[in-house]
Each structure stands twice: as structure tokens, then as C-alpha cells.
Amino acid sequence: MGSREVTEQLDWNGKKVTVAGLGVSGIPAARALHGLGALVTVVNDGDDERSRAQAAELEAEGITVRLGDGATLPSGTELIVTTPGWRPDKPLFTAAAEAGVEIWGDVELAWRLRGPDAAPWLAVTGTNGKTTTVRMLASILEAAGLRTAAVGNIGVSLLDAVLGEAEYDVLAVELSSYQLHWAPSVRVHSAAVLNLAPDHLDWHGSMEAYAADKGRVYEGNRVACVYNVADKVTEDLVREADVEEGCRAIGFTLGTPGPSQLGVVEGILVDRAFVENRQKNAQELAEVTDVQPPAPHNIANALAAAALARAFGVDAKAVRDGLKAFRPDPHRIELVEETGGVAYVDDSKATNTHAAEASLAAYDPIVWIAGGLAKGATFDELVQKSAKRLRGAVLIGADRALIREALARHAPEVPVVDLDRTDTGAMSEAVREAARLARPGDTVLLAPACASMDMFTNYNKRGEAFADAVRALAATGDA
């Protein structure tokens, strides 16, 4: 383990720590700190029934909770640990800055609580593809016989991984831009930035700030900074990073790789980075068909995962075995049904334009189901790039007019069905309309390019509604 990976063990006994926010990361942080002897106060903006129930549990354990006031800095606070969702411009953080109080996120806390023999981290960030890539990476590491887990922004708490009884050889870590913003001292073994596109700008304030927070993942890398050859900004972030001596820039590309890159040659994933004499040699890793689904952006995810695994010393056979064993989570370019000669594909996880563009690039011709909450996005570039693939479009959701207007400007010949309803039943009508527009050989693709919360609890519920509607249509024989 490199010297910069060893973190100072702090004395928490009696330290006054304020945890900002209840929820999936705030509650574990509060409990962990309390268990270490810290005097913990949890502050939370909300004061609803769920918050009161959570507060009651924590208070029964001896943790102070203050509901309905997340703006005031508790007296004597020596450190704030924040949940990822709290924006940097919150009054609490302004007050902390004025008082000279340091702010950590849950990832920073986990990093600081690691023991001297803790497992190294292989980290993944990017606008899209993080969860899939981290799970691919974990599958490869498992195939190599390593004790590992997919953790971080993926649903498994890093705190649980760090403080739990399970022993790991290496951790596959998904990190969001929110988490990286509040993680000043994290220094991982190797990291990848998959791609960068405008997202969460309301939180970060600008694209530059968003990119800078993503780029933090490269700081202090020891072995490899993995970047996307097709996305120059990711390479620029590598160039700007302060890394350990000897750390290498490793590119991944869907084309033929150059030296120090991984890429694709005649349907084979190949490595020209972690081989002897990389100017002349290449190592076959897997076939494109070993990756499911073999859509271009998913091949890119596989190459990034392979690069991180190879940086950790994993052999080629484990890369192949791990990729063959991996199956993506639901609602990520998932084939629901083929009926009437038409494929129905659920990519409800495509909640922004960058993700939708990757999804649309995987099929042709397409009847596109899109719409929802735009989150400030614009759709002209997406429509321009995808127009030639579109057989038709069916628009749903609160901000569908933005997509309709972009289609009118850049694809006026594409027939558009605009569903003026935002209830959950709109999905059944959308699927029926898409089936009407589709011809044998087409793909009906749910790639909304928008968030789901105007109509559904989350993108999972939206994808389930799509799948249910497709299966109901197939059962009637109307598809």
C-alpha cells in the first residue's frame, strides 16, 4: 500500500460532530461516529413523519437530532459530515466556513475511518455508466478470486464496507460528483472517469465546477488514471491531476487502441496498456459478444472496468470470465419483449440527454418514447445526432414540449405523438402509440432523456410501467 493511502487515525472521543441530513448515508454516519465516542448532533430540514421516526430511533441510542432546522450551526461544532444531496450553498455550510469548521462527505468519513491494512479502492465516476461499470469491475475481480464488493453510490454504504467485519482484498467504488465534492483527502489505487456531459448543474453551479469535482477522483492515484479517448475532457482531467510518481494515463476506445490503451479489434476487446512491449504487443481480453448487452456504450463500460482490473494485476482470463458472468441491472437497455417483429427495449435509466444519446446510438430504426422532467436540459444536439435513426417519437411527461420543439427544428419529417397527460396510465397509451408507428425490424426504445418524478416515484417504476404495458400489448396480440 502506498504511503499516501495510509490515513491518520483520529481520536473521536468527545469530538462534537454535526451530521447534515438523515437518510441512507446520514444515519449510518451518525451511528458510526457515535460508536467511536463522538458527540453527534444530526440536523435535518424536514420534520415529517418519516423523519420523526428516524429521529426517535437515533435519540434512543443517545444521538441528538434537530428536525426542521438544517440551517443553523449547532454550538461547538468541530466537524460537519454531510449527506451527498445537500448543496454547497446551504446556509449551514456558509456558517461552517465562517466558523472555520471543516466539511466532510460520507465518502471522506469512510476514507478517514479505514484501518492501516484496509483494502485499496478502484474508483469509477462519470455522468453515465457508473453503476454498470462498477458492477462489471466487481464481477471481474470476483472471477480473479479476489474478495471484493461493489460499494459507494451504488447502494452499499462505504461506511458499512469499511467498518464491517467482512475482509476485502479490493473494493470497486462508485463515486458521484456530490460525493467527490466533499472528499478532499481520498486517494485511490486507480480511477476512471467514463464520460462528462452537463448534469446536476443546479447543484454544482457550472459545468466547470461539475467537471472539477469529477476530476478529484484522479488526485493521488498510484497506478492508473483511466480516461475515455472519445471524451477529451476526461483526458484533460488526467493531465491536471496531481498523481503519485509512476501513475499512468490509460485510455479506452471503441476503436483500435494505441499503446497504453484498451480498445476493440475485429470484435475482440484488447489490451495494449498492461502488456510487455506495448508498442508491438496486445493481449486479447474478451469478445464483444461476451458483454451483455453489446451496445457501444456498454462495451465502453466493459473496457473501463477491464482497465481498472488490469491495473490491479488481474489476468486476461478473469476479465473474460467476469464480463461473461455479468448481467446489468434492470432498466438499462433491457430487452423486454420481441413481438410482431418489433423489439421493445427499456432504458428508463437514461435520465439525461447523454445517456439517451448512447442508447439511441445502439439501435436503428427506432420509435422513441421520451420525456419527463428535463432538469434544465436542452435537446437540440441529441435530436440532431439521432434524427436519422428515428421512425417516430412518442412524448410523455411535464417537459415533453422541449423535445417536441427540438424534433420540429431538426427532424420535421419524423412523426410525433404528443400525449397530453402525466398520469402513470400514460405509459400504456405511449406503448400502444409506439407499436402503431413501428414496423417489423424496428425497436421501440424507452430512453426518456429526462427524470421520472413528474409521473413516477423513480426511473425503476417508469421502466416497470413500460414493461407491464409491453407485455399487456403482446398478450392481446395487438403489437
C-alpha positions in Angstrom: 0.0 0.0 0.0 1.4 3.4 -1.0 2.3 5.9 1.7 -0.5 8.3 0.6 -3.1 5.6 1.1 -2.5 5.5 4.9 -4.7 7.9 6.7 -4.3 9.4 10.1 -6.3 7.7 12.8 -8.3 10.4 14.6 -9.4 10.5 18.3 -13.2 10.8 18.1 -13.9 10.6 21.8 -15.8 13.7 22.8 -15.5 15.4 19.4 -18.6 17.5 18.5 -19.7 16.4 15.1 -22.8 17.6 13.2 -24.3 15.3 10.6 -26.2 17.1 7.9 -29.3 15.1 6.9 -31.0 11.9 7.7 -31.3 9.2 5.1 -29.2 6.4 3.6 -25.8 8.0 4.4 -26.6 10.3 7.2 -28.0 7.7 9.6 -25.0 5.2 9.2 -22.6 8.2 9.6 -24.3 9.3 12.8 -24.3 5.8 14.3 -20.6 5.2 13.3 -19.4 8.4 14.8 -21.5 7.9 18.0 -20.0 4.4 18.3 -16.5 5.9 18.1 -17.3 8.2 21.1 -18.2 11.4 19.2 -20.9 13.8 20.5 -23.2 13.7 17.4 -26.0 16.1 16.5 -28.0 15.3 13.4 -29.7 18.3 11.7 -32.4 17.9 9.1 -34.5 20.3 7.1 -37.6 18.1 7.1 -39.9 17.4 10.0 -42.3 14.8 8.6 -43.5 11.6 9.9 -40.6 9.5 8.5 -38.0 11.9 9.8 -39.6 11.9 13.3 -39.5 8.0 13.3 -35.8 8.0 12.2 -35.0 10.7 14.8 -36.7 8.7 17.6 -34.5 5.6 16.8 -31.3 7.7 16.9 -32.3 9.5 20.1 -32.9 6.2 21.8 -29.3 5.4 21.0 -28.1 8.6 22.6 -27.7 10.7 19.4 -29.1 14.2 19.4 -31.4 15.1 16.4 -32.7 18.5 15.5 -35.6 18.5 12.9 -36.9 21.4 10.9 -33.7 23.4 11.1 -30.9 22.4 8.9 -29.5 26.0 8.5 -28.1 26.8 12.0 -24.7 25.5 13.0 -25.0 23.8 16.4 -22.9 25.4 19.1 -19.4 24.0 19.5 -19.4 22.0 16.2 -15.9 20.9 15.3 -16.7 19.0 12.1 -19.7 18.6 9.7 -20.3 15.3 7.9 -22.9 15.8 5.1 -25.0 13.6 3.0 -24.4 13.9 -0.7 -27.7 15.6 -1.5 -27.0 18.8 0.5 -25.9 21.5 -1.9 -22.7 23.5 -1.2 -24.7 26.8 -0.9 -26.7 25.6 2.1 -26.7 28.2 4.9 -25.3 25.6 7.3 -22.1 25.3 5.2 -21.8 29.1 4.9 -21.9 29.3 8.7 -19.4 26.5 8.9 -17.0 28.3 6.5 -17.3 31.5 8.6 -16.5 29.5 11.8 -13.6 27.6 10.2 -15.3 24.2 10.5 -14.3 21.5 8.1 -16.9 19.7 6.0 -16.6 16.0 5.0 -19.0 13.8 3.0 -19.8 10.2 3.8 -17.0 9.0 1.5 -14.4 11.2 3.2 -15.5 9.9 6.5 -15.2 6.3 5.3 -11.8 7.0 3.9 -10.7 8.5 7.3 -12.0 5.6 9.2 -10.1 3.0 7.2 -7.6 0.9 9.1 -3.9 0.7 8.2 -4.4 -2.6 6.4 -7.6 -1.5 4.6 -8.4 -2.8 1.1 -7.4 -0.4 -1.7 -10.1 1.3 -3.8 -10.7 1.2 -7.5 -13.0 4.1 -8.2 -15.4 4.9 -11.1 -17.2 8.2 -11.8 -18.7 9.8 -14.8 -22.1 11.2 -16.0 -23.4 7.8 -17.1 -22.5 4.2 -16.8 -21.0 4.3 -13.3 -23.1 1.6 -11.7 -22.8 -0.8 -14.6 -19.0 -0.3 -14.8 -18.5 -0.8 -11.0 -20.6 -4.0 -11.1 -18.7 -5.3 -14.1 -15.4 -4.5 -12.3 -16.6 -6.4 -9.2 -17.6 -9.3 -11.4 -14.1 -9.4 -12.9 -12.4 -9.1 -9.5 -14.5 -12.0 -8.2 -13.6 -14.1 -11.2 -10.0 -13.5 -10.3 -10.6 -15.0 -6.9 -10.4 -11.7 -5.0 -12.6 -10.7 -2.1 -14.4 -7.6 -3.2 -17.7 -5.7 -3.2 -19.4 -3.0 -5.3 -19.9 -0.1 -2.9 -20.3 3.7 -2.7 -23.0 5.5 -4.7 -24.3 2.1 -5.8 -26.5 1.4 -2.7 -24.0 -0.4 -0.5 -22.5 2.1 2.1 -18.8 2.6 2.1 -19.0 3.0 5.8 -20.5 -0.4 6.1 -17.7 -1.8 4.0 -15.0 -0.1 5.9 -16.4 -0.7 9.4 -18.0 -4.1 8.9 -16.5 -7.5 9.8 -16.0 -8.7 6.2 -12.4 -8.6 4.9 -11.7 -7.4 1.4 -8.8 -7.6 -1.0 -10.0 -4.6 -3.0 -13.2 -2.5 -3.3 -15.0 -1.5 -6.5 -16.2 2.0 -5.6 -18.8 4.2 -7.4 -18.4 7.9 -6.6 -20.8 10.6 -7.6 -19.8 14.2 -8.2 -21.6 15.1 -5.0 -19.5 12.7 -3.0 -16.3 13.7 -4.6 -17.0 17.4 -3.9 -16.9 16.6 -0.1 -13.9 14.1 -0.3 -10.7 16.2 -0.2 -8.3 13.6 1.0 -9.4 10.4 -0.8 -6.5 8.9 -2.7 -7.4 5.7 -4.6 -5.3 3.0 -6.2 -6.7 3.7 -9.7 -9.7 5.5 -11.0 -11.8 6.0 -14.2 -13.9 9.0 -15.4 -16.2 7.4 -18.0 -17.6 10.5 -19.7 -18.7 14.0 -18.9 -21.9 15.8 -20.0 -24.0 18.5 -18.4 -25.8 17.1 -15.4 -26.5 18.3 -11.9 -25.5 21.8 -12.8 -28.1 23.2 -10.4 -26.1 21.6 -7.6 -22.6 22.4 -8.8 -23.3 25.8 -10.3 -21.5 25.4 -13.6 -20.1 22.7 -15.9 -16.6 23.7 -14.9 -17.3 23.1 -11.3 -19.0 19.8 -12.1 -16.0 18.6 -14.1 -13.6 19.7 -11.4 -15.4 17.7 -8.8 -15.4 14.6 -11.1 -11.7 15.2 -11.7 -11.0 14.9 -8.0 -11.2 11.1 -8.4 -7.8 11.1 -10.1 -6.0 13.0 -7.3 -3.3 10.9 -5.7 -3.9 7.8 -8.0 -1.0 5.4 -7.7 -1.2 3.1 -10.7 -3.6 4.2 -13.4 -5.9 7.1 -14.4 -8.3 5.6 -16.9 -9.9 8.1 -19.3 -12.2 8.0 -22.4 -10.4 8.6 -25.6 -13.6 9.8 -27.2 -14.2 12.4 -24.4 -11.3 14.8 -24.4 -12.4 16.4 -21.2 -11.7 13.2 -19.3 -8.1 13.2 -20.6 -7.7 16.8 -19.7 -8.7 16.0 -16.1 -6.0 13.4 -16.0 -3.4 15.9 -17.2 -4.5 18.3 -14.5 -4.4 15.7 -11.7 -1.6 15.5 -9.0 -0.8 11.8 -9.0 1.8 9.5 -7.5 5.1 9.2 -9.4 4.8 6.3 -11.9 1.0 6.5 -12.3 0.0 6.1 -15.9 -2.8 7.6 -18.1 -4.7 4.7 -19.7 -7.2 5.3 -22.4 -10.2 3.2 -23.6 -11.7 3.4 -27.0 -14.2 1.7 -29.2 -11.7 1.8 -32.0 -8.2 0.2 -32.5 -6.2 1.0 -29.3 -2.8 2.7 -29.4 -0.1 2.0 -26.8 -1.3 2.5 -23.2 -4.9 2.0 -24.4 -7.6 -0.7 -24.3 -9.9 -1.0 -27.4 -11.6 -3.2 -29.9 -10.1 -5.0 -32.9 -12.4 -7.1 -35.1 -14.9 -7.9 -32.4 -12.2 -8.5 -29.7 -11.6 -6.4 -26.6 -7.8 -6.0 -26.4 -5.3 -4.5 -24.0 -2.2 -2.6 -25.2 -1.6 -1.0 -21.8 -0.8 -3.7 -19.3 1.4 -5.9 -21.5 5.2 -6.1 -22.2 6.3 -4.1 -25.1 3.0 -2.3 -25.6 4.4 -0.6 -28.8 4.1 -4.0 -30.6 2.0 -6.4 -28.4 -1.6 -6.7 -27.4 -3.5 -9.0 -25.1 -6.9 -10.4 -26.1 -9.3 -10.0 -23.1 -12.8 -10.9 -24.3 -15.1 -10.9 -27.3 -17.6 -8.1 -27.8 -20.4 -10.8 -27.6 -19.2 -11.6 -24.0 -20.6 -8.3 -23.0 -24.4 -8.1 -22.5 -25.9 -6.2 -24.0 -23.2 -5.5 -26.6 -24.3 -1.9 -27.2 -21.5 0.6 -27.9 -21.7 2.4 -24.6 -21.8 -0.8 -22.7 -18.6 -2.0 -24.5 -17.0 1.2 -23.3 -18.1 0.4 -19.8 -16.5 -3.0 -20.1 -13.3 -1.6 -21.4 -13.1 0.8 -18.4 -13.8 -1.9 -16.0 -11.2 -4.1 -17.6 -8.6 -1.3 -17.5 -9.1 -0.9 -13.7 -8.9 -4.6 -13.1 -5.8 -4.9 -15.2 -4.3 -2.0 -13.3 -4.8 -4.1 -10.2 -3.0 -7.1 -11.8 -6.0 -9.2 -12.9 -5.2 -11.6 -15.7 -7.0 -11.7 -19.1 -8.9 -14.9 -18.3 -10.6 -13.3 -15.3 -11.6 -10.3 -17.4 -13.3 -12.5 -19.9 -14.9 -14.7 -17.2 -16.1 -11.7 -15.2 -17.7 -10.0 -18.2 -19.4 -13.2 -19.4 -20.9 -13.7 -15.9 -22.1 -10.1 -15.5 -25.7 -9.1 -16.2 -26.8 -5.5 -16.0 -29.3 -4.1 -13.5 -32.9 -3.8 -14.8 -33.9 -0.7 -16.8 -30.6 -0.4 -18.5 -31.1 -1.1 -22.2 -33.0 -4.2 -21.2 -34.9 -6.2 -23.9 -38.4 -6.6 -22.5 -40.1 -8.4 -25.4 -40.0 -9.1 -29.1 -43.4 -9.3 -30.6 -44.8 -8.6 -34.1 -41.2 -8.4 -35.3 -40.6 -5.3 -33.1 -38.1 -5.3 -30.2 -39.2 -3.3 -27.0 -36.2 -2.1 -25.0 -36.4 -0.5 -21.6 -33.6 2.1 -20.9 -35.6 4.1 -18.3 -32.2 4.7 -16.6 -31.4 7.1 -19.4 -32.4 10.1 -17.3 -30.4 12.7 -19.2 -29.5 13.5 -22.8 -26.1 12.0 -22.7 -27.4 8.6 -21.6 -30.3 8.8 -24.1 -27.8 9.6 -26.9 -25.8 6.4 -26.1 -29.0 4.4 -26.1 -30.3 5.7 -29.3 -26.9 5.0 -31.0 -27.3 1.3 -30.3 -30.5 0.8 -32.4 -31.8 1.6 -35.9 -34.7 2.3 -36.8 -36.3 3.5 -33.6 -39.6 4.5 -32.3 -38.5 6.7 -29.4 -40.5 7.1 -26.2 -39.2 10.2 -24.4 -40.0 12.9 -21.9 -40.3 13.7 -18.2 -38.5 16.3 -16.1 -35.8 18.0 -18.2 -33.8 19.3 -15.2 -32.7 22.3 -17.3 -31.5 20.2 -20.3 -31.8 21.1 -23.9 -32.5 18.5 -26.7 -31.3 20.0 -30.0 -27.9 18.2 -30.1 -29.5 14.9 -29.1 -32.1 15.1 -31.8 -29.6 16.3 -34.4 -27.4 13.3 -33.7 -30.2 10.8 -33.6 -32.7 12.1 -36.2 -31.7 9.6 -39.0 -32.4 6.7 -36.7 -36.0 7.7 -35.8 -39.1 6.1 -37.3 -41.2 8.1 -34.9 -41.4 9.6 -31.4 -44.0 9.4 -28.6 -43.6 12.1 -26.0 -44.8 12.0 -22.4 -44.2 14.0 -19.2 -44.1 17.5 -18.0 -41.3 18.9 -20.3 -42.2 16.9 -23.4 -42.7 20.2 -25.3 -38.9 20.8 -25.2 -38.3 17.6 -27.1 -41.2 18.2 -29.5 -39.8 21.6 -30.4 -36.3 20.1 -30.9 -37.8 17.4 -33.2 -39.7 20.1 -35.1 -36.4 22.0 -35.7 -34.1 19.1 -36.6 -36.3 16.2 -37.6 -39.5 17.7 -39.0 -40.2 14.5 -41.1 -40.4 12.3 -38.0 -44.0 11.6 -36.9 -44.6 12.7 -33.3 -47.3 11.7 -30.9 -47.6 14.2 -28.1 -49.5 12.7 -25.1 -51.1 15.5 -23.1 -51.2 13.6 -19.8 -48.8 13.0 -17.0 -50.6 10.2 -15.0 -49.0 6.8 -14.7 -51.5 5.3 -17.2 -49.9 7.5 -19.9 -47.2 4.8 -20.4 -49.8 2.2 -21.6 -51.0 4.7 -24.2 -47.4 5.6 -25.2 -46.6 1.9 -25.8 -49.8 1.5 -27.9 -48.9 4.5 -30.0 -45.3 3.4 -30.4 -46.5 0.0 -31.6 -48.8 1.7 -34.1 -45.8 3.6 -35.5 -43.3 0.7 -35.5 -42.7 -1.7 -38.4 -41.1 -5.2 -38.3 -37.4 -4.8 -37.6 -37.8 -1.6 -35.6 -37.0 -1.1 -31.9 -39.4 0.7 -29.6 -37.0 2.3 -27.2 -37.8 3.9 -23.8 -34.9 6.3 -23.4 -36.6 9.3 -21.8 -33.6 11.7 -21.6 -35.4 13.1 -18.6 -36.0 12.4 -14.9 -39.1 10.5 -13.9 -40.5 12.2 -10.9 -43.3 14.1 -12.6 -45.1 10.8 -13.2 -43.3 8.1 -11.3 -41.6 7.6 -8.0 -38.3 6.8 -9.8 -36.9 5.5 -13.0 -37.4 1.9 -11.9 -41.2 2.5 -11.6 -41.2 4.1 -15.0 -39.4 1.1 -16.5 -41.7 -1.3 -14.8 -44.7 0.6 -16.2 -43.2 0.3 -19.7 -42.5 -3.4 -19.3 -46.0 -4.1 -18.0 -47.5 -2.2 -20.9 -45.4 -4.0 -23.4 -46.4 -7.4 -22.0 -50.0 -6.5 -21.9 -49.9 -5.4 -25.5 -48.1 -8.6 -26.5 -50.8 -10.7 -24.7 -53.6 -9.0 -26.7 -51.9 -9.7 -30.0 -52.2 -6.1 -31.0 -48.4 -5.5 -31.2 
